[in-house]
């Protein structure tokens, strides 16, 4: 088992990988106590059975640069293979400003290939690689050194089995003509905007039940302060202010430290010092915000005139198409997207790209009364009227 601890060693592996058709990649990291993930280990593998074809890279070693790896990520002649890549890609984008291309995510590919919704790596190892997977080291502290033999074996298995899974899924998608489906689905993962969090928009992720402009203005200011503070100090946002406490403060509108001390939900650390000062300033800014600058809630769904009977028929059609194609229903269309179609909306995700061919065209025909559904044994059949 090889662990790379020098930039020169990493360069040598990446030079070899540059001549391979693909490289499988995984990471181990910690994020419980920080805003940004702390990269603790990188696992890499290329086709081959030799020890040198699958390695661990220790990014915690002083003087080791990941630039050779980032150069490999930019090499579009080599496919970069991940499983559930979202957090891995965020780490590399934040650290190196790079998004691996071309990208292949086996979790997304498995959904397209009919393995169900958000299928886990362990399931794919069992079903495709026909091998058990020891997950006992999954929740260990990856920042501690030295790593145990069990940790290293576990980490390396995450990229060695991935070679078999990738080759199987890539062949499956090529033969089924669904390779372009996968490329379309990976668009969000390869978009740098996915990994950029704008503090002024952080309020949109806070679930509220009140659409009052003044209330939302305070929520916006508190969420923006929390995001800025968490990023600057590299601590989890919930260590600054939890969502339930944020909503409580937006409702009670504290004006002093004494008011903060009356909060039921505020963390002790947030009742004093720079966090308390930031909270009070954010509440004040929200209260004083001009009406024209207040955030506007998304009321688009309130305006939808959904035909409930048609929405039910679309759900039956979706189930039939899902079973016919062997693709998870939620990958094709969500319940809210079906409601939008039943309300007359025609520019949704379910009516574009590969989904239009797989489901959208028949969905529109169903809405227009050009096709109908009927039971045939244990299945539902689509027929033209």
RAKAPE-V145743 format. One record per backbone hydrogen bond with DSSP energy under -0.5 kcal/mol. CO is the residue of the C=O (numbers start at 0). NH is the residue of the N-H. Records with the same first field share a line. If there is no record, write none. Layout:
CO = NH  NH
//
This chain:
1 = 3  55
3 = 57
5 = 9
6 = 10
7 = 11
8 = 12
9 = 13
10 = 14
11 = 15
12 = 16
13 = 17
15 = 18
16 = 19
20 = 78
21 = 46
22 = 80
23 = 44
25 = 42
27 = 39  40
29 = 37
30 = 33
36 = 38
37 = 29
40 = 27
41 = 56
42 = 25
43 = 54
44 = 23
49 = 52
50 = 53
52 = 45
53 = 1
54 = 43
55 = 3
56 = 41  58
57 = 60
60 = 63
62 = 64
65 = 68  69
66 = 70
67 = 71
68 = 72
69 = 73
70 = 74
71 = 74
72 = 100
73 = 75
74 = 77
78 = 22  80
79 = 81  103
80 = 24
81 = 105
84 = 88
85 = 89
86 = 90
87 = 91
88 = 92
89 = 93
90 = 94
91 = 95  97
92 = 96
101 = 79
103 = 81  105
104 = 108
105 = 109
106 = 110
107 = 111
108 = 112
109 = 114
110 = 113  327
115 = 118
119 = 123
120 = 124
121 = 125
122 = 126
123 = 127  128
124 = 129  130
132 = 134
134 = 137
136 = 139
139 = 141
140 = 143
147 = 151
148 = 152
149 = 153
150 = 154
151 = 155
152 = 156
153 = 157
154 = 157
155 = 158  159
156 = 160
158 = 162
159 = 162  163
160 = 164
161 = 165
162 = 166
163 = 167
164 = 168
165 = 169
166 = 170
167 = 171
168 = 172
169 = 173
170 = 174
171 = 175
172 = 176  177  178
177 = 181
178 = 182
179 = 183
180 = 184
181 = 185
183 = 186
184 = 187
185 = 189
187 = 190
189 = 191
190 = 193
191 = 194
192 = 195
194 = 196
195 = 197
196 = 198
197 = 200
198 = 201
200 = 203
201 = 204
202 = 205
204 = 206
205 = 207
211 = 215
212 = 216
213 = 217
214 = 218
215 = 219
216 = 220
217 = 221
218 = 222
219 = 223
220 = 224
221 = 225
222 = 226
223 = 227
224 = 228
225 = 229
226 = 230
227 = 231
228 = 232
229 = 233  234
235 = 238  239
236 = 239  240
241 = 245
242 = 246
243 = 247
244 = 248
245 = 249
246 = 250
247 = 251
248 = 252
255 = 259
256 = 260
258 = 261
259 = 262
266 = 269
267 = 270
268 = 271
271 = 274  275
272 = 276
273 = 277
274 = 278
275 = 279
276 = 280
277 = 281
278 = 282
279 = 283
280 = 284
281 = 285
282 = 286
283 = 287
285 = 288
289 = 292  293
290 = 293
294 = 296
296 = 298
298 = 301  302
299 = 302
300 = 303
303 = 305
305 = 307
306 = 310
307 = 311
308 = 312
309 = 313
310 = 314
311 = 315
312 = 316
313 = 317
314 = 318
315 = 319
316 = 320
317 = 321
318 = 322
319 = 323
320 = 324
321 = 325  326
327 = 330  331
328 = 331  332
333 = 337
334 = 338
335 = 339
336 = 340
337 = 341
338 = 342
339 = 344
340 = 343
341 = 306
347 = 350
348 = 351
351 = 354  355
352 = 355  356
353 = 357
354 = 358  359
355 = 360
358 = 362
359 = 363
360 = 364
361 = 365
362 = 366
363 = 367
364 = 369  370
365 = 368
369 = 384
371 = 382
373 = 380
375 = 378
378 = 375
380 = 373
382 = 371
//
